[in-house]
Amino acid sequence: MNNFDSPLSIHSSLSHSFEDIYSYINAIPALFWKIDLIKNKIEYLNRYIIPGLGDNSTLIIKNPEFTHSIILKEDKHIFDGFLRCIKEHKSATAVFRIKLFDGTIKWIKIAGNQDIYNSSCYVGYIMDITETANFIRSIDNSQSSMAKKINLFPNPVALFSFNDKKMIACNSAFEKIFLLSSNQEYNLSNFIDENSEKYLILIYEELIFSGKWRGELSFKSPENNRFLADAMIRPLHTEGKNLLWISIYNISDTKPITPEKIKEYQIKDPDLKKINKEAQSAAKKKNLKKLLEIMLNNQPIENLATAILYSDIHINDGKVIVWGAGSAFDTLTPGYTHPFEGTIAENILNYKLNHIIVENTLESIKPVDWAIFIPCGIRSYFAKPFFEQGELKTVLIFCSTEPSVFTEDNIKLYDPLLSIFIKNLMLIKK
């Protein structure tokens, strides 16, 4: 057992006087604060000042206009995102740069969370991490000759300038797949198809918060051949430059994309009694995944959906919790949690929808599509909501790895199966 977890340690901590605890807080090089979200009032818990800011240190959160006047333009959205998390009672961390009046650049870290003892309050700290940031940058700068190293990779790899998106270098595999000319300059927009290009801003945000992005993108060559492929994108700071490293994997056929052919699907007459009996057996064992597999394996149209996702909706907590079945969701953690904002459930409530059909996830602007469906290879789906006492509690989503699979006509055949699902889900949730 960790010493911090022991009853003796807790008793010892509580025995300290207020003066002792206050001195400990003051010994930490950070400005601690507490916000009453109901009264919109901020209180500072110590007297720490950020070097170079002096008394203005307290204005970082108190006066966003002041922060906007000193924050670097490209980091403004990071700070604004943190402020949104405060309003939404969400745990958050942000790192951004400010420019002091003498031109000095400072790296600021700000972090906070809802007060565990008072849900109407939000607590956090502000810290100067300039020395740490400069140290990390010095390590990155030691990664010299990065452009040469990309030739060690057998798959297509390219480096782009983060600021203007010009291509700095690429390996031979990248040249080959895109049929590049050695005497011509290229930009990232020369390679990302329009269907994916409009989501690059979302990808850049993911890079800032997670350090990398991985998913499927639609690419194009200068000859206008289009193809889908998995991509890994990472930010790099090397040799004094901010770069994007893009690696491409699992490339599909590079012939020009043509309209999808309509497939012939076999309509079945499912044995509803047998399906319900299997579902009841899974429900009694509280086996949610088995229940989902039963739904997937007994579709009225054989193999129309290749995966299925169950979303447990918690509107008051601002989250949804999901479980999946089917090979596409093999890498999805059971019970994965996603913020309610930007989900299918939010759309259903906002527009009072009976169901949702998405023909091509790559054309979606919902964050949940880019967080869950696209990385798992899902291209289309239809979602059916279920309510309890007038409150949205469940969304069941039949998914396909191909676009434009579901229609208003073919999803009607799923109604009897949906009834079996929700009835037995209630048994599991009891």
C-alpha positions in Angstrom: 0.0 0.0 0.0 1.3 3.4 -0.9 2.2 5.6 2.1 -0.2 8.3 0.8 -3.1 5.8 1.0 -2.5 4.7 4.6 -4.9 5.8 7.4 -1.9 7.0 9.4 -0.8 9.3 6.6 -4.3 10.8 6.2 -4.5 11.3 10.0 -1.1 13.0 10.0 -2.1 15.3 7.1 -5.3 16.3 8.9 -3.4 17.1 12.0 -1.4 19.8 10.3 -2.5 23.4 11.1 -3.9 25.7 8.4 -0.7 27.7 8.6 1.3 24.5 7.7 -0.8 23.6 4.7 -0.8 27.2 3.5 3.0 27.3 3.7 3.2 24.0 1.7 1.0 25.6 -1.0 3.1 28.7 -1.1 6.2 26.5 -1.6 4.9 25.2 -4.9 5.8 27.5 -7.9 2.2 27.8 -9.1 -0.8 30.1 -8.6 -3.7 28.2 -7.1 -7.3 29.3 -7.6 -10.9 28.4 -6.9 -14.0 29.4 -8.9 -17.5 29.5 -7.6 -19.4 28.7 -10.8 -22.7 29.8 -9.5 -21.5 33.2 -8.3 -18.9 33.5 -11.2 -16.4 34.4 -8.6 -12.7 33.5 -8.5 -10.6 33.3 -5.4 -6.8 32.9 -5.3 -5.4 30.5 -2.7 -1.8 31.8 -2.6 0.3 34.7 -3.6 2.5 33.2 -6.3 3.3 35.4 -9.3 4.4 34.3 -12.8 7.8 35.8 -13.5 7.4 38.8 -15.9 3.7 39.2 -15.2 3.7 40.4 -11.6 0.3 41.3 -10.3 -1.2 40.6 -13.7 -0.7 36.9 -13.0 -4.2 36.9 -11.5 -5.7 38.2 -14.7 -5.0 35.0 -16.7 -8.4 33.5 -15.9 -10.2 36.5 -14.3 -9.9 38.6 -17.5 -9.8 36.5 -20.7 -9.5 39.7 -22.8 -6.1 40.4 -21.0 -5.0 36.9 -21.8 -6.1 37.3 -25.4 -3.9 40.4 -25.7 -0.7 38.5 -24.7 -1.3 35.0 -25.9 0.1 33.8 -29.2 -2.6 33.8 -31.9 -2.1 30.2 -32.8 -2.5 29.1 -29.1 -5.7 31.2 -28.5 -8.0 28.3 -29.2 -6.2 26.1 -26.6 -6.9 28.7 -23.8 -10.5 29.2 -25.0 -11.0 25.4 -24.9 -9.9 25.4 -21.3 -12.4 28.1 -20.4 -15.2 26.0 -22.0 -14.1 23.0 -19.8 -14.5 25.2 -16.7 -18.1 26.1 -17.6 -18.8 22.5 -18.4 -17.3 21.2 -15.1 -14.8 19.1 -17.0 -11.3 18.2 -16.0 -8.8 19.9 -18.3 -5.1 20.7 -18.9 -3.8 23.3 -21.4 -0.4 24.5 -22.4 0.0 27.8 -24.3 2.5 30.6 -25.0 2.3 34.2 -24.0 4.4 37.2 -25.1 5.5 39.6 -22.3 5.7 43.3 -22.8 9.5 43.0 -23.4 9.0 40.4 -26.1 9.9 37.4 -24.0 7.9 34.2 -24.7 6.6 32.3 -21.7 5.1 28.8 -21.7 2.1 28.6 -19.4 0.4 25.5 -18.1 -3.1 25.7 -16.6 -5.0 22.8 -15.1 -8.2 22.3 -13.2 -11.0 20.1 -12.1 -14.4 20.2 -10.4 -14.0 20.5 -6.6 -14.6 17.0 -5.3 -16.2 18.4 -2.1 -18.3 21.1 -3.8 -19.8 20.4 -7.3 -20.5 24.1 -7.8 -16.8 25.0 -7.6 -13.8 24.4 -9.9 -10.2 24.4 -8.6 -6.9 24.5 -10.4 -3.5 26.2 -10.8 -1.4 28.2 -13.3 2.3 27.5 -13.7 5.2 28.9 -15.7 6.8 25.9 -17.5 9.1 27.8 -19.8 12.3 26.1 -18.6 10.7 22.6 -19.0 9.4 23.5 -22.5 12.9 24.8 -23.6 14.5 21.7 -22.3 12.1 19.5 -24.3 12.7 21.6 -27.4 16.5 21.2 -26.9 16.0 17.4 -27.0 13.9 17.7 -30.1 16.5 19.8 -31.8 19.0 17.0 -31.3 17.0 14.9 -33.7 19.0 16.1 -36.7 18.7 15.0 -40.3 15.1 13.9 -39.8 14.5 14.3 -43.5 17.2 11.6 -44.2 15.7 9.2 -41.6 12.4 9.0 -43.3 14.0 6.9 -46.1 14.5 4.1 -43.6 10.7 3.5 -43.7 9.2 1.1 -46.3 5.8 2.8 -46.2 5.1 6.3 -47.6 6.3 9.0 -45.2 6.5 12.8 -45.7 7.4 15.8 -43.7 5.4 19.1 -44.0 5.9 22.5 -42.5 3.3 23.0 -39.8 2.8 26.7 -40.6 2.3 26.8 -44.4 1.9 23.0 -45.0 4.6 22.9 -47.6 6.3 19.5 -48.1 9.8 19.5 -46.7 10.8 16.0 -47.7 9.4 12.6 -48.5 10.7 9.0 -49.0 10.8 7.0 -52.2 7.6 5.1 -51.3 5.7 8.4 -51.0 7.1 9.6 -54.3 6.0 6.3 -56.0 2.4 6.2 -54.7 1.8 9.9 -55.6 3.9 9.9 -58.8 5.8 13.0 -57.8 8.1 15.1 -59.9 11.4 15.9 -58.3 11.5 19.5 -59.7 8.1 20.6 -58.3 7.0 22.0 -55.0 4.0 20.4 -53.2 1.6 21.4 -50.4 -0.4 19.1 -48.1 -3.5 20.1 -50.0 -2.0 18.4 -53.1 -2.4 15.0 -51.3 -5.4 15.2 -49.0 -8.8 14.7 -50.8 -11.5 17.3 -50.2 -13.6 14.8 -48.2 -10.8 14.7 -45.6 -9.2 18.1 -46.0 -12.1 19.9 -44.3 -11.5 17.9 -41.1 -7.8 18.8 -40.8 -8.6 21.4 -38.1 -10.1 18.7 -35.9 -7.0 16.5 -36.5 -4.7 19.4 -35.5 -6.6 19.8 -32.3 -6.1 16.1 -31.6 -2.4 16.5 -32.2 -2.2 19.3 -29.6 -4.0 17.3 -26.9 -2.8 13.8 -27.6 0.5 14.2 -29.4 -0.6 12.2 -32.4 -3.6 11.3 -34.6 -4.4 8.0 -36.3 -7.3 7.2 -38.6 -8.3 6.7 -42.2 -8.0 9.5 -44.7 -9.0 10.0 -48.3 -5.9 10.9 -50.4 -5.4 12.1 -54.0 -2.5 12.1 -56.3 -1.6 15.1 -58.6 -3.2 13.1 -61.4 -6.5 13.1 -59.4 -6.4 9.4 -58.6 -8.1 9.0 -55.2 -7.7 6.3 -52.5 -8.3 5.5 -48.9 -5.6 4.6 -46.4 -4.7 4.6 -42.8 -2.6 7.5 -41.7 -0.5 8.4 -38.6 0.2 12.2 -38.1 2.5 13.5 -35.5 3.9 17.0 -34.7 7.7 17.4 -34.6 10.0 20.2 -33.6 13.4 19.6 -35.1 16.2 21.8 -36.4 14.3 24.9 -35.4 11.2 23.9 -37.4 7.6 22.9 -36.5 6.8 19.9 -38.8 4.1 17.4 -39.4 5.2 13.8 -39.9 2.7 11.8 -42.0 2.9 8.0 -42.4 0.5 6.1 -44.7 -0.5 2.5 -44.3 -2.9 -0.1 -45.6 -3.4 1.7 -48.9 -6.5 0.7 -50.9 -6.7 0.4 -54.7 -5.4 3.6 -56.2 -7.7 3.6 -59.2 -10.0 6.7 -59.4 -12.8 6.5 -57.0 -16.1 5.8 -58.7 -19.7 5.7 -57.4 -20.3 2.7 -55.2 -22.0 -0.3 -56.8 -25.3 -1.3 -55.3 -24.9 -4.7 -53.7 -27.4 -7.4 -53.7 -28.3 -8.4 -50.1 -30.3 -11.4 -49.1 -33.4 -10.7 -47.0 -34.0 -13.3 -44.3 -37.1 -14.2 -42.4 -35.6 -14.4 -38.9 -37.0 -16.7 -36.2 -37.9 -14.1 -33.7 -38.8 -16.6 -31.0 -35.4 -18.3 -31.3 -33.6 -14.9 -31.3 -35.5 -13.7 -28.2 -34.7 -17.0 -26.4 -31.0 -16.5 -27.1 -31.2 -12.9 -26.1 -32.9 -13.7 -22.8 -30.1 -16.2 -22.0 -27.5 -13.5 -22.6 -29.5 -11.0 -20.6 -29.8 -13.3 -17.6 -26.0 -13.7 -17.6 -25.6 -9.9 -17.8 -23.6 -10.6 -21.0 -24.0 -7.3 -22.9 -21.5 -8.2 -25.6 -23.2 -11.5 -26.3 -26.5 -9.6 -26.7 -25.0 -7.3 -29.2 -23.5 -10.3 -31.1 -26.9 -11.9 -31.2 -28.4 -8.7 -32.8 -25.5 -8.6 -35.3 -25.8 -12.3 -36.3 -29.6 -12.3 -36.8 -30.1 -9.3 -39.0 -33.1 -9.3 -41.3 -30.8 -8.5 -44.2 -27.8 -10.8 -44.1 -24.5 -9.1 -43.4 -25.9 -5.6 -44.1 -24.2 -4.4 -40.9 -20.7 -5.6 -40.1 -20.5 -4.2 -36.6 -22.8 -2.9 -33.9 -22.4 -0.3 -31.1 -24.5 0.2 -28.0 -24.4 3.7 -26.4 -25.5 4.2 -22.8 -26.6 7.8 -22.5 -25.9 9.9 -19.3 -27.1 13.4 -20.2 -26.8 14.8 -16.8 -23.2 13.7 -16.5 -22.4 15.0 -20.0 -21.2 11.6 -21.3 -22.0 8.5 -23.2 -20.5 5.0 -22.5 -20.2 2.6 -25.5 -19.7 -1.1 -26.1 -19.2 -2.7 -29.5 -19.4 -6.0 -31.2 -18.0 -7.1 -34.6 -14.4 -7.1 -35.8 -14.4 -3.4 -36.6 -14.7 -2.7 -32.8 -12.1 -5.2 -31.7 -9.8 -2.4 -30.6 -12.5 -0.4 -28.9 -12.3 -0.5 -25.1 -15.5 -1.9 -23.6 -17.1 0.9 -21.6 -15.3 3.6 -23.6 -16.5 7.0 -22.4 -17.1 10.0 -24.8 -18.4 13.5 -24.0 -22.1 13.9 -24.7 -21.4 17.0 -26.8 -20.9 16.1 -30.5 -22.6 12.7 -30.3 -25.4 11.0 -32.2 -27.6 11.2 -29.0 -27.1 15.0 -29.0 -28.3 15.3 -32.6 -31.3 13.1 -31.8 -32.4 15.3 -29.0 -31.6 18.6 -30.7 -33.6 17.8 -33.8 -36.2 15.3 -32.2 -35.2 12.5 -34.6 -36.7 9.0 -34.7 -33.4 7.7 -36.1 -30.3 8.8 -37.9 -28.7 7.5 -41.1 -25.1 8.5 -41.9 -24.1 7.6 -45.5 -20.4 8.5 -45.2 -18.7 9.2 -41.9 -15.8 10.9 -43.8 -18.2 13.7 -44.6 -19.4 14.1 -41.0 -18.6 17.0 -38.6 -19.6 15.1 -35.5 -16.7 14.7 -33.1 -17.8 11.2 -32.1 -17.5 10.0 -35.8 -13.9 11.1 -35.8 -13.2 9.8 -32.3 -14.8 6.3 -32.7 -16.3 5.4 -36.0 -13.7 6.6 -38.5 -10.6 5.2 -36.6 -12.4 1.8 -36.5 -13.1 1.9 -40.2 -16.8 2.5 -40.0 -18.1 4.3 -43.1 -21.9 4.3 -42.6 -24.4 3.5 -40.0 -28.0 3.9 -38.8 -28.8 4.8 -35.1 -32.0 4.1 -33.2 -32.8 5.9 -29.9 -34.7 4.4 -27.0 -36.3 6.5 -24.2 -37.2 5.7 -20.6 -39.9 7.9 -19.1 -39.3 10.5 -21.8 -35.6 10.6 -21.2 -33.1 9.4 -23.8 -31.2 6.4 -22.3 -30.0 4.2 -25.2 -28.9 4.4 -28.8 -28.2 1.3 -30.8 -26.1 1.7 -33.9 -25.8 -0.8 -36.8 -22.6 -0.1 -38.6 -20.9 -0.9 -41.9 -17.3 -0.6 -43.2 -18.7 0.5 -46.5 -20.5 3.8 -47.3 -24.2 4.3 -48.2 -25.3 0.9 -46.9 -28.5 1.9 -45.0 -31.6 3.4 -46.4 -35.0 4.5 -45.1 -36.5 1.3 -46.6 -34.1 -1.3 -45.4 -33.8 -0.1 -41.8 -37.6 -0.7 -41.3 -36.9 -4.4 -41.5 -34.9 -4.1 -38.2 -37.9 -3.0 -36.1 -38.7 -6.5 -34.6 -35.0 -7.1 -33.8 -34.8 -3.7 -32.1 -37.8 -4.6 -29.9 -36.0 -7.8 -28.8 -32.8 -5.8 -28.0 -34.4 -3.2 -25.9 -36.6 -5.7 -24.0 -33.5 -7.8 -23.0 -31.3 -4.8 -22.4 -33.7 -3.8 -19.6 -33.2 -7.2 -18.0 -29.4 -6.6 -18.0 -29.8 -3.1 -16.5 -32.1 -4.3 -13.7 
